[in-house]
Amino acid sequence: MPDTDVAKRDEGKKLQSHEETRASERYLKPPVDIIETADGLTVIVDIPGASKEAVDINVDKGILTVNAPVTRCMPGRPLYTEFELATYYRQFTMPESLDHEKAKAGFSNGVLTLRSPLAEAAKPRKIEIKAG
């Protein structure tokens, strides 16, 4: 009788994440907070060790991509480290109701803040009734 349990069949295989199949370079998935307001979305990404100049933010076909390479800039040879340094990489599908042309990003103390306002067509509006 064939074994139908996927977990048993794939026991010996190493499962790979999306990042591992993309390139041999290692990636870290930074923690993210996404806050929805009446005006749009705010995305807060923790990327300690990244520099403002190296952070790459793109929106293409409704997918937000944050890519931030990190380099070790401490003098000497590290003997023991608990904080792993690697390129930060994260992707999200963004709603079509946002106006990405008016998006603004800020970076301070290793925290990236991206604000994307709602498009004018997506904002609620009141329609007045005219006499007549």
MOFENCOR-V750657 format. One line per field, one symbol per residue. ss: DSSP state (~ for helix, > for strand, _ for the rest). phi: phi as a letter, one per 40 degrees, with the letter a starting at -180 (. if undefined). Layout:
BEGIN
ss = ???
phi = ???
END
This chain:
BEGIN
ss = _____~~~~________~~~~~____>>___>>>>>>__>>>>>>>___>>>>>>>>>>>__>>>>>>>>________________>>>>>>>____>_~~~_>>>>>__>>>>>>>>_~~~__________
phi = .ccbccccccdccccbcdccccacccbbcccbbbbbbccibbbbbcbcgcbdcccbbbbbfgbcbbbbcbbcbccgbccabbbcbaccaabacbcccccccbcbbbaafgbcbbbbcccdccccacbcccci
END
